[in-house]
Amino acid sequence: MNHDQLHNMLNNETIAPELRAILKDLLQLNPYFRKTASECLQNPIFDDIRNPNQEKNPKGKLKLEVDQDEAFDYETGKSTKYTKADFLNIIRNEA
């Protein structure tokens, strides 16, 4: 999905505002502002399908190699350490 498609999806008024908010929280570029899946799942939109008996708390927040302080310059929006292919490989390997 490219930037324009993502922007259109996040601004599409046919998608519930709660769901768009969750997507924005999950897609935050800066890992310090990005919500965890557990945090997003607390949104009331999931109340009807939530099963507390099956929920488990994570051991900790996942921190990828690309989340290191020197890996990305948030001022310029670019990485001086990794290419786009590097980012994709790191994320694929972690998943």
N, C-alpha and C positions, 0 to 999 in steps of 0.2 A: 504494500500500500504506500503510495507516495504522499507527500506533504499535502497536496491539494485535496486528495481523496479523504485523508484524515481530517483536514479542516472542514470539509463539507459534511462529513459524518458527525463531527462534534457540534456542528451548528445546525443540523437537520432538526427542524421542529417536530417532525413526525416521530422522532425517538424521544422517549420519556426523559424529562429534564434530570431526573434522579440517575438514570442510566448514563446520560451524557456526563454528569458530574463524576460518576465513578470512573468512567473511561479517562476523563481528564486527570483524575488523581493517580490512576495507574500509569498513565503515559507521561508523567512529569519527567523531564530530561534529567534534572538534578536529583540524585538519589536521596538527598537529605530532605527533599520536599515531597518525594514520591511516597504515597501511602502503600502499606503492605496489603496483600490480598485479604488478610484477616481484618484489617481496619476497614477496608471497603465492604466486606461482607456484613459489617454491623449496620449498614444502611437499611432503613426500614423496607426498602423495595424487596428485600429477601425474606421478610418476616413470614410470608405465607409458605415458603418452601424450606425454611430453616428447620433442621433436626438437631437440637442441642446434644442428643445422645451420640451423634456421629462427629461432632466437632472436636478437634484437638488443637491445642495451642502449639505453635511452632517453637523449636528450640532456640531460634534466634533469627535475626534479619539476614537474609541472603545478601552478601556483598561480593559482587563480581570484581574481577581484576580491572575491568573498565571503570569501576566506581572509585578507584584510587584518586586522591586529590590531584595528582599531577597528570592524570590521564586525559583530562578535558578542561578546556578553558571556557568557562561559562560566560565570560565577558564577550568573547569573539564568537562563541558557538561552534568552536572547532577543536579538534584534537591534534596536538602536535606529536603525540605518541603512537596513535593507532589510525589505521585507514578504516574505511567503511567495511572492507572485507575482514579486517582484523576483528572489528566489533562483532560482526555476524558470526565469525568462527568461535569467538570466546563465548558468546551467548548460546550458540548451538551446543558446544561442548558441555556447558553447565547444565543445559536442559537435558 
